[in-house]
Amino acid sequence: RRLSSIIMFYLIGLGLYDEKDITVRGLEIVKKCSKVYLEAYTAILMVDHTKLSEFYGREVILADRELVEQQCEDLLLNPAKEEDIALLVVGDPFAATTHTDLVTRCKQLQVPVQAVHNASIMNAIGCCGLQLYNFGRTVSIVFFTDSWRPDSFYDKLKANKANGLHSLCLVDIKVKEQSIENLMKGRKIFEPPRYMTVNQCARQLLEVEAKHGAGVCGPESMAVGVARVGAKDQQVFYGTLAELSTVDFGPPLHSLVLIGETDEIEQDVLNTFRVTDTTPRVTTADGEAQWTNQFELLTKSAAQLMYILFLDDEDVACT
């Protein structure tokens, strides 16, 4: 048979901003699929999922972590043996290990699988002026808690710095997470969504530097923070970690880059984003609370989208 007639499971990248960032090829596939799911926990678009349904002309079903990681064979992969199924992914399909695992499962189940690529933060971070080939290992920065303050990323940052390379720090997203108490008691009660800010990331890096003291990410370390890359109100600011910890970047999603050695062109571009006396500053402790209402209005609330997702589950409630 012709390739176009083969029943398939599709991983389709959506890009970074809104419903129109999908590729032409991706849109053509979506329109022919029997079911279309949106993976709604590793990242978010800047628009409500109903915008996707309207633009694509297809119902878009929200898929949470449990569906994608635990129920995928029953709801996504095995059905793809009989009909075309698409899983929409914010950014590029292979920017998260979750989606790589889906491809592995497809091969094990002998389900034909195909990916449609798109922009992700891994390449769009070039918007700050740093050359992609000058980046080292990417690290993830998770929310610290009173009892858990992991710093295993520090050695990777140290190695990147030693080699003169930039370090992309991907900051934490908490969606449909349970507290330890509710998890232990088996209660399906979920915490509200949380999105780490550049401010929080910078302060956690400073805390880890104070512990290790190798001069990797101290107060005077130069970095660049970005927010809502690909959106019309994209923000980029360049300064020391101490400075970035006070800058108001607005709503999510945020990322931070610790800067290694720069060439003349990189430095010229960075200087155009330099923090100045007129740069907006946060007025709350973590830079998170002050943009919450603005974010809900801007996107018809990605946060509300997650609440709806939670409440769709039987016997589920949000705190």
Backbone hydrogen bonds in HBPLUS format (Angstrom, degrees):
<---DONOR---> <-ACCEPTOR-->    atom                        ^
c    i                          cat <-CA-CA->   ^        H-A-AA   ^      H-
h    n   atom  resd res      DA  || num        DHA   H-A  angle D-A-AA Bond
n    s   type  num  typ     dist DA aas  dist angle  dist       angle   num
A0005-SER N   A0002-ARG O   2.93 MM   3  5.49 154.5  2.00 115.9 124.0     1
A0006-ILE N   A0003-LEU O   3.15 MM   3  5.46 167.3  2.16 113.9 117.9     2
A0085-ILE N   A0008-MET O   3.13 MM  77  6.63 155.8  2.19 155.3 162.8     3
A0009-PHE N   A0112-PRO O   2.87 MM 103  6.16 157.2  1.93 148.4 155.5     4
A0114-GLN N   A0009-PHE O   2.99 MM 105  6.44 149.4  2.09 158.9 165.0     5
A0010-TYR N   A0085-ILE O   2.81 MM  75  6.19 165.5  1.83 160.0 165.0     6
A0087-LEU N   A0010-TYR O   2.81 MM  77  6.15 158.6  1.85 160.1 166.1     7
A0011-LEU N   A0114-GLN O   2.96 MM 103  6.34 158.7  2.00 152.7 158.9     8
A0116-VAL N   A0011-LEU O   2.82 MM 105  6.25 152.8  1.89 163.2 167.1     9
A0012-ILE N   A0087-LEU O   3.03 MM  75  6.21 166.6  2.04 148.0 152.2    10
A0089-VAL N   A0012-ILE O   2.87 MM  77  5.91 164.2  1.89 154.3 153.3    11
A0013-GLY N   A0116-VAL O   2.83 MM 103  5.87 168.3  1.84 160.7 164.8    12
A0014-LEU N   A0089-VAL O   2.78 MM  75  5.83 145.2  1.90 160.1 159.2    13
A0015-GLY N   A0091-GLY O   3.30 MM  76  4.16 168.7  2.31 122.2 119.1    14
A0091-GLY N   A0015-GLY O   2.69 MM  76  4.16 140.4  1.84 132.1 132.8    15
A0046-MET N   A0017-TYR O   2.87 MM  29  5.45 163.5  1.90 157.3 162.7    16
A0021-ASP N   A0018-ASP O   3.15 MM   3  5.76 170.1  2.16 121.4 124.0    17
A0027-LEU N   A0023-THR O   2.92 MM   4  6.17 158.8  1.96 151.9 157.1    18
A0028-GLU N   A0024-VAL O   3.00 MM   4  6.25 156.5  2.05 150.0 156.1    19
A0029-ILE N   A0025-ARG O   3.13 MM   4  6.40 154.1  2.20 147.5 153.8    20
A0030-VAL N   A0026-GLY O   2.97 MM   4  6.25 161.4  2.01 151.1 156.3    21
A0031-LYS N   A0027-LEU O   3.07 MM   4  6.25 160.6  2.10 151.8 155.7    22
A0032-LYS N   A0029-ILE O   3.02 MM   3  5.34 142.0  2.17 105.0 116.1    23
A0033-CYS N   A0030-VAL O   3.24 MM   3  5.31 152.3  2.32 103.1 111.1    24
A0034-SER N   A0084-ASP O   2.88 MM  50  5.58 143.5  2.02 139.6 148.4    25
A0086-ALA N   A0035-LYS O   3.03 MM  51  6.41 161.0  2.06 155.7 161.8    26
A0061-ILE N   A0036-VAL O   2.85 MM  25  6.17 171.5  1.85 155.1 156.0    27
A0037-TYR N   A0086-ALA O   2.84 MM  49  6.12 170.8  1.85 156.7 159.1    28
A0088-LEU N   A0037-TYR O   2.65 MM  51  5.92 177.3  1.65 157.4 158.2    29
A0038-LEU N   A0061-ILE O   2.73 MM  23  5.94 152.1  1.80 154.1 154.9    30
A0063-ALA N   A0038-LEU O   2.82 MM  25  5.53 154.8  1.88 155.5 146.8    31
A0039-GLU N   A0088-LEU O   2.93 MM  49  5.99 170.9  1.94 162.8 163.9    32
A0040-ALA N   A0063-ALA O   2.99 MM  23  5.80 170.3  2.00 159.5 157.7    33
A0051-LYS N   A0048-ASP O   3.01 MM   3  5.72 148.9  2.11 118.5 126.1    34
A0052-LEU N   A0049-HIS O   3.05 MM   3  5.22 127.6  2.34  98.9 112.0    35
A0053-SER N   A0049-HIS O   3.26 MM   4  6.71 157.8  2.31 148.4 153.2    36
A0054-GLU N   A0050-THR O   3.00 MM   4  6.24 162.1  2.03 149.9 154.1    37
A0055-PHE N   A0051-LYS O   3.01 MM   4  6.14 162.7  2.04 145.9 150.5    38
A0056-TYR N   A0052-LEU O   2.81 MM   4  5.85 166.6  1.83 159.2 163.1    39
A0057-GLY N   A0053-SER O   2.93 MM   4  5.67 133.7  2.15 137.9 148.2    40
A0068-VAL N   A0064-ASP O   3.06 MM   4  6.33 171.6  2.07 161.8 163.4    41
A0069-GLU N   A0065-ARG O   2.84 MM   4  5.81 166.3  1.86 157.1 161.2    42
A0070-GLN N   A0066-GLU O   2.85 MM   4  5.23 148.0  1.95 133.4 142.2    43
A0071-GLN N   A0066-GLU O   3.10 MM   5  6.50 136.2  2.30 146.1 154.8    44
A0071-GLN N   A0067-LEU O   3.12 MM   4  4.58 131.4  2.37 105.9 119.2    45
A0075-LEU N   A0071-GLN O   2.96 MM   4  6.04 166.2  1.98 163.0 167.5    46
A0076-LEU N   A0072-CYS O   2.72 MM   4  4.91 147.8  1.82 131.1 140.0    47
A0077-LEU N   A0072-CYS O   2.82 MM   5  6.09 160.3  1.86 149.4 156.0    48
A0078-ASN N   A0073-GLU O   2.92 MM   5  5.53 160.5  1.96 140.1 146.6    49
A0080-ALA N   A0077-LEU O   2.95 MM   3  5.09 131.5  2.19 100.0 114.1    50
A0081-LYS N   A0078-ASN O   3.03 MM   3  5.54 163.6  2.06 116.3 120.1    51
A0082-GLU N   A0079-PRO O   2.98 MM   3  5.55 157.5  2.03 114.6 121.5    52
A0083-GLU N   A0079-PRO O   3.03 MM   4  6.27 145.2  2.16 148.8 159.6    53
A0095-ALA N   A0092-ASP O   3.18 MM   3  5.55 161.7  2.22 125.1 122.7    54
A0099-HIS N   A0096-ALA O   3.19 MM   3  5.89 137.2  2.38 115.6 123.1    55
A0101-ASP N   A0097-THR O   2.98 MM   4  6.25 153.4  2.05 152.5 159.2    56
A0102-LEU N   A0098-THR O   3.26 MM   4  6.62 141.1  2.42 135.3 145.1    57
A0103-VAL N   A0099-HIS O   3.29 MM   4  6.64 149.6  2.39 141.4 147.7    58
A0104-THR N   A0100-THR O   3.15 MM   4  6.53 155.9  2.21 147.4 153.7    59
A0105-ARG N   A0101-ASP O   2.95 MM   4  6.26 156.9  2.00 150.4 156.5    60
A0106-CYS N   A0102-LEU O   2.90 MM   4  6.16 151.8  1.98 145.6 153.7    61
A0107-LYS N   A0103-VAL O   3.09 MM   4  6.41 157.1  2.14 149.7 154.7    62
A0108-GLN N   A0104-THR O   3.06 MM   4  6.37 153.4  2.13 146.0 153.6    63
A0109-LEU N   A0105-ARG O   2.91 MM   4  6.12 147.9  2.01 149.3 157.7    64
A0110-GLN N   A0106-CYS O   2.85 MM   4  5.80 105.4  2.42 136.6 154.7    65
A0111-VAL N   A0106-CYS O   2.78 MM   5  4.77 171.9  1.78 143.6 145.6    66
A0110-GLN N   A0107-LYS O   3.24 MM   3  4.85 153.0  2.32  92.8 100.7    67
A0123-ASN N   A0120-SER O   3.15 MM   3  5.83 151.9  2.23 115.7 121.7    68
A0124-ALA N   A0120-SER O   2.84 MM   4  5.89 168.2  1.85 162.6 164.6    69
A0125-ILE N   A0121-ILE O   3.14 MM   4  5.41 137.1  2.33 128.8 131.3    70
A0126-GLY N   A0123-ASN O   3.26 MM   3  6.08 168.8  2.27 118.0 121.4    71
A0127-CYS N   A0124-ALA O   2.97 MM   3  5.93 165.5  2.00 127.8 129.7    72
A0128-CYS N   A0125-ILE O   3.17 MM   3  6.18 179.4  2.17 129.8 130.0    73
A0129-GLY N   A0126-GLY O   3.00 MM   3  5.53 167.0  2.02 119.1 123.0    74
A0134-ASN N   A0131-GLN O   2.96 MM   3  5.53 161.2  1.99 119.0 124.5    75
A0135-PHE N   A0132-LEU O   3.26 MM   3  5.64 156.2  2.32 117.9 116.9    76
A0166-HIS N   A0134-ASN O   2.88 MM  32  6.16 166.0  1.90 150.3 153.1    77
A0136-GLY N   A0166-HIS O   2.78 MM  30  5.77 170.5  1.79 165.0 161.6    78
A0139-VAL N   A0168-LEU O   2.99 MM  29  6.40 165.3  2.02 165.2 170.1    79
A0170-LEU N   A0139-VAL O   2.84 MM  31  6.20 167.5  1.85 163.9 163.0    80
A0141-ILE N   A0170-LEU O   2.87 MM  29  6.11 161.5  1.91 155.1 158.1    81
A0172-ASP N   A0141-ILE O   3.03 MM  31  5.95 121.2  2.39 172.9 169.7    82
A0145-THR N   A0148-TRP O   2.88 MM   3  5.03 165.2  1.90 144.1 148.4    83
A0154-TYR N   A0151-ASP O   3.01 MM   3  5.69 164.5  2.04 120.1 124.9    84
A0156-LYS N   A0153-PHE O   3.05 MM   3  5.32 123.6  2.38 103.5 117.9    85
A0157-LEU N   A0153-PHE O   3.03 MM   4  6.39 159.1  2.07 156.2 162.5    86
A0158-LYS N   A0154-TYR O   2.85 MM   4  6.08 153.7  1.92 149.4 157.5    87
A0159-ALA N   A0155-ASP O   2.97 MM   4  6.15 154.1  2.03 141.5 147.7    88
A0160-ASN N   A0156-LYS O   2.96 MM   4  6.22 161.4  1.99 150.9 155.9    89
A0161-LYS N   A0157-LEU O   2.96 MM   4  6.15 162.9  1.99 149.1 153.7    90
A0162-ALA N   A0158-LYS O   2.97 MM   4  6.19 156.9  2.03 146.5 152.7    91
A0163-ASN N   A0159-ALA O   3.17 MM   4  6.39 138.2  2.35 141.3 151.4    92
A0163-ASN N   A0160-ASN O   3.09 MM   3  5.20 130.8  2.35  97.8 111.0    93
A0165-LEU N   A0160-ASN O   2.82 MM   5  4.92 161.0  1.85 150.5 144.8    94
A0164-GLY N   A0161-LYS O   2.97 MM   3  4.93 160.7  2.01 105.3 110.6    95
A0261-GLU N   A0164-GLY O   3.01 MM  97  4.78 156.4  2.07 104.9 111.8    96
A0167-SER N   A0258-LEU O   2.84 MM  91  5.03 162.5  1.87 149.9 155.2    97
A0258-LEU N   A0167-SER O   2.90 MM  91  5.03 151.2  1.98 147.0 148.0    98
A0169-CYS N   A0256-LEU O   2.67 MM  87  5.17 164.6  1.70 176.3 176.5    99
A0256-LEU N   A0169-CYS O   3.26 MM  87  5.17 171.1  2.26 147.2 149.7   100
A0196-MET N   A0172-ASP O   2.95 MM  24  5.32 173.1  1.96 159.3 160.5   101
A0174-LYS N   A0194-ARG O   2.79 MM  20  4.95 176.6  1.79 153.3 154.4   102
A0194-ARG N   A0174-LYS O   2.88 MM  20  4.95 153.8  1.95 138.6 146.6   103
A0191-GLU N   A0177-GLU O   2.72 MM  14  5.58 172.2  1.72 179.3 176.4   104
A0183-LEU N   A0179-SER O   2.87 MM   4  6.04 154.8  1.93 153.1 161.1   105
A0184-MET N   A0180-ILE O   2.90 MM   4  6.05 161.2  1.94 150.3 154.6   106
A0185-LYS N   A0181-GLU O   3.06 MM   4  6.24 146.6  2.18 143.3 152.5   107
A0187-ARG N   A0182-ASN O   2.87 MM   5  5.02 150.2  1.96 152.1 154.7   108
A0186-GLY N   A0183-LEU O   3.21 MM   3  5.11 155.6  2.27  98.1 105.4   109
A0189-ILE N   A0187-ARG O   2.83 MM   2  5.51 138.2  2.00 102.3  90.1   110
A0317-ALA N   A0188-LYS O   3.40 MM 129  6.93 157.1  2.46 154.3 160.6   111
A0190-PHE N   A0317-ALA O   3.11 MM 127  6.57 158.1  2.16 156.8 161.0   112
A0319-THR N   A0190-PHE O   3.12 MM 129  6.29 161.2  2.15 160.5 161.5   113
A0201-CYS N   A0197-THR O   3.03 MM   4  6.27 165.5  2.05 151.0 155.2   114
A0202-ALA N   A0198-VAL O   2.81 MM   4  5.99 165.0  1.83 155.7 159.3   115
A0203-ARG N   A0199-ASN O   3.08 MM   4  6.32 160.9  2.11 149.3 154.0   116
A0204-GLN N   A0200-GLN O   3.00 MM   4  6.23 153.8  2.07 149.6 156.8   117
A0205-LEU N   A0201-CYS O   2.95 MM   4  6.21 156.3  2.01 152.2 158.8   118
A0206-LEU N   A0202-ALA O   3.00 MM   4  6.26 154.7  2.06 146.9 153.7   119
A0207-GLU N   A0203-ARG O   3.01 MM   4  6.25 147.7  2.12 140.4 149.0   120
A0208-VAL N   A0204-GLN O   3.01 MM   4  6.30 158.5  2.06 149.7 154.6   121
A0209-GLU N   A0205-LEU O   2.89 MM   4  6.14 155.2  1.95 149.1 156.5   122
A0210-ALA N   A0206-LEU O   3.00 MM   4  6.21 153.4  2.07 143.3 149.9   123
A0211-LYS N   A0207-GLU O   3.22 MM   4  6.53 137.8  2.41 137.5 148.3   124
A0211-LYS N   A0208-VAL O   3.09 MM   3  5.07 127.2  2.39  93.6 107.6   125
A0212-HIS N   A0208-VAL O   3.01 MM   4  6.34 156.7  2.06 152.7 158.2   126
A0213-GLY N   A0209-GLU O   2.64 MM   4  5.22 152.7  1.72 144.3 154.2   127
A0221-SER N   A0218-GLY O   3.04 MM   3  5.26 162.2  2.07 112.5 118.1   128
A0242-ALA N   A0219-PRO O   3.15 MM  23  4.79 163.2  2.18 137.2 132.7   129
A0241-LEU N   A0221-SER O   2.91 MM  20  5.82 132.1  2.14 153.3 168.0   130
A0259-ILE N   A0222-MET O   3.07 MM  37  5.77 170.4  2.08 144.5 146.3   131
A0223-ALA N   A0239-GLY O   2.80 MM  16  5.70 161.9  1.84 164.1 167.6   132
A0239-GLY N   A0223-ALA O   3.01 MM  16  5.70 166.3  2.03 163.9 168.3   133
A0224-VAL N   A0257-VAL O   2.90 MM  33  5.24 151.2  1.98 144.0 153.6   134
A0257-VAL N   A0224-VAL O   2.84 MM  33  5.24 153.3  1.91 149.2 158.1   135
A0225-GLY N   A0237-PHE O   2.84 MM  12  5.39 156.3  1.89 161.4 165.0   136
A0237-PHE N   A0225-GLY O   2.98 MM  12  5.39 160.3  2.02 153.5 159.2   137
A0226-VAL N   A0255-SER O   2.94 MM  29  5.38 168.6  1.95 153.7 154.8   138
A0255-SER N   A0226-VAL O   3.00 MM  29  5.38 148.2  2.10 147.8 148.7   139
A0227-ALA N   A0235-GLN O   2.92 MM   8  5.05 145.3  2.04 144.2 146.0   140
A0235-GLN N   A0227-ALA O   3.02 MM   8  5.05 163.3  2.05 144.1 148.2   141
A0228-ARG N   A0253-LEU O   2.80 MM  25  5.23 160.7  1.83 154.2 160.7   142
A0231-ALA N   A0228-ARG O   2.93 MM   3  5.52 161.7  1.97 140.3 143.1   143
A0234-GLN N   A0231-ALA O   3.27 MM   3  5.12 148.8  2.37 111.2 107.0   144
A0238-TYR N   A0273-PHE O   2.79 MM  35  5.26 157.9  1.84 133.0 131.4   145
A0275-VAL N   A0238-TYR O   2.86 MM  37  5.81 146.7  1.97 165.6 158.7   146
A0243-GLU N   A0240-THR O   3.05 MM   3  5.08 116.3  2.48  95.1 110.3   147
A0244-LEU N   A0240-THR O   2.89 MM   4  6.20 166.4  1.90 159.3 162.5   148
A0245-SER N   A0241-LEU O   3.02 MM   4  6.09 139.1  2.19 143.0 152.4   149
A0246-THR N   A0243-GLU O   2.98 MM   3  5.62 163.3  2.01 117.9 123.3   150
A0247-VAL N   A0244-LEU O   3.32 MM   3  5.13 154.9  2.39  99.0 105.8   151
A0282-VAL N   A0246-THR O   2.85 MM  36  5.64 155.7  1.91 139.6 147.0   152
A0248-ASP N   A0280-PRO O   2.88 MM  32  5.38 172.6  1.89 124.5 125.7   153
A0267-GLN N   A0263-ASP O   3.01 MM   4  6.20 166.7  2.02 157.1 160.9   154
A0268-ASP N   A0264-GLU O   2.96 MM   4  6.15 153.2  2.03 145.3 152.6   155
A0269-VAL N   A0265-ILE O   3.12 MM   4  6.40 159.6  2.16 153.7 157.9   156
A0270-LEU N   A0266-GLU O   2.93 MM   4  6.18 168.0  1.94 155.8 159.5   157
A0271-ASN N   A0267-GLN O   2.97 MM   4  6.09 155.4  2.03 147.5 153.2   158
A0272-THR N   A0269-VAL O   3.00 MM   3  5.43 142.9  2.14 108.6 119.1   159
A0273-PHE N   A0270-LEU O   2.87 MM   3  5.42 156.6  1.93 116.8 124.6   160
A0274-ARG N   A0271-ASN O   3.34 MM   3  5.08 166.8  2.36 104.8 105.0   161
A0279-THR N   A0276-THR O   3.18 MM   3  5.31 162.6  2.22 105.6 111.0   162
A0292-THR N   A0289-ALA O   3.22 MM   3  5.40 159.2  2.27 108.5 114.8   163
A0295-PHE N   A0291-TRP O   2.85 MM   4  5.98 156.0  1.91 156.2 162.7   164
A0296-GLU N   A0292-THR O   3.08 MM   4  6.38 154.4  2.15 149.2 155.7   165
A0297-LEU N   A0293-ASN O   3.10 MM   4  6.37 157.5  2.16 150.5 155.8   166
A0298-LEU N   A0294-GLN O   2.91 MM   4  6.05 156.6  1.96 148.3 155.5   167
A0299-THR N   A0295-PHE O   3.16 MM   4  6.23 161.0  2.20 151.2 153.5   168
A0301-SER N   A0296-GLU O   2.76 MM   5  3.62 103.8  2.34 122.9 131.0   169
A0305-LEU N   A0301-SER O   2.95 MM   4  6.20 147.6  2.06 136.0 145.3   170
A0306-MET N   A0302-ALA O   3.13 MM   4  6.46 148.1  2.24 141.6 148.0   171
A0306-MET N   A0303-ALA O   3.06 MM   3  5.22 119.8  2.44  96.9 110.9   172
A0307-TYR N   A0303-ALA O   3.04 MM   4  6.47 151.8  2.12 145.2 153.5   173
A0308-ILE N   A0304-GLN O   2.84 MM   4  6.13 161.3  1.87 157.4 161.4   174
A0309-LEU N   A0305-LEU O   3.02 MM   4  6.26 154.6  2.08 142.7 149.9   175
A0310-PHE N   A0306-MET O   2.88 MM   4  6.22 153.1  1.95 148.8 155.9   176
A0311-LEU N   A0307-TYR O   2.93 MM   4  6.20 165.1  1.95 156.6 159.5   177
A0312-ASP N   A0308-ILE O   2.99 MM   4  6.12 123.5  2.32 142.4 156.3   178
A0312-ASP N   A0309-LEU O   3.35 MM   3  5.27 144.3  2.48  94.2 104.2   179
A0313-ASP N   A0310-PHE O   3.10 MM   3  5.81 155.8  2.16 115.4 121.7   180
